[in-house]
Amino acid sequence: MKMMRRILWALVGLAAVAAAWTVFRPAPPAPTAPPMMVSSSFGGPFTLTGSDGKPFSSVRLAGSPHVIFFGFTHCPDVCPTTLARLTRLRKQLGKGDTAFSIVFISVDPERDTPQDMGRYSGLFGSPVIGLTGSPAEIERVKSLFGIYSKKVGTGADYSVDHTATVLLYDRDGRFDGTISPDEPDSSALGKLARIAG
Amino acid sequence: MKLRLAPLALVALAACHAEPGPLTVDRPWARATAPGQSMAAVYFTVHNRGADDRLLSAAEIGKPGAMPASIPASIHDSSMAGGVMRMRPATGGLAIPGGDTLLKPGGAHVMLDGLSGPLEPGDKLSLVLRFAHAGERRIAVPVLAAGSEGPAR
């Protein structure tokens, strides 16, 4: 009888271990390739630093459609190209600069100061909100928005690989799609017209 | 004075109207930059009516008295994969097959790294491009407003 009880308790113990393992087993290894943006919603509330050096809360974007682009000021090609394109498309919409806000967030907080962001954003003759922050704050916002970036190269002149997709938000702050750098203007303009309403 | 200059002027005119070789470069442009920006991109189109060639290097010719004497220049290529943009040095140069090769935003470009001050619309940069077969080509690059997307057609 005692033997039977011991065996039964041993089986209970085994069952408990098995149950614990299914709950607490290690997570699968993290992917090493940059993640494709497959989530159906990106974003969330954040506070970063505006080009005036003061905190900028995402609450200020509420009530107005906006597009968000992540880049850096040591980027000579893709970033000015994208901002030039967005400011031009906004003009083409013909609803003025308030049709939607253009937000430019740095993926290079170690180099990009608020002043750098302000000066770069001011290049396009049309309002661009330039934001930077501490490395930790930027990492958090990148995760919120599903953005990948990686420093490349050594020395002071490093480049940063980064998601170059523009994220679109309607006036209620709902994620409303993306614009890709290689997307034709006709398609991009349609998407912007939709969020501008 | 005027008489002595005349033959020189004729020679200069003749040089300007010399028959272009099989490889020519046109429509160069660069975007204006903000104070504090150290890098800029230069774009242009190469028309190659000859054999396949290769753009090996680019150099900026500083204005007399410029400090530094010239801005370091190198050929880079932007490319996108999975929504992520990457910019890499084009080690080994850039293939210039027969036909037109466009160095344009989002793709290959000459990168200037080490600007000592902002590029302003209206400025002009002088660059020397070195091709494996066609040799050197000098180009005068106008700086356009940052919102530009190319020189006027």
Interface residues (C-beta under 8 A of the other chain):
Chain A: A33 P34 M36 M37 T73 H74 C75 P76 D77 V78 P80 T81 L83 A84 R85 T87 R88 Q115 D116 R119 Y120 G122 L123 F124 G125 S126 Y148 V152 D157 S159 D161 H162 T163 A164 T165 S180 P181 D182
Chain B: R31 A32 T33 A34 P35 G36 Q37 S38 M39 A40 A41 H76 S78 M80 G82 G83 V84 M85 R86 M87 R88 P105 G106 H109 M111 L112 D113 A145 A146 G147 S148 E149
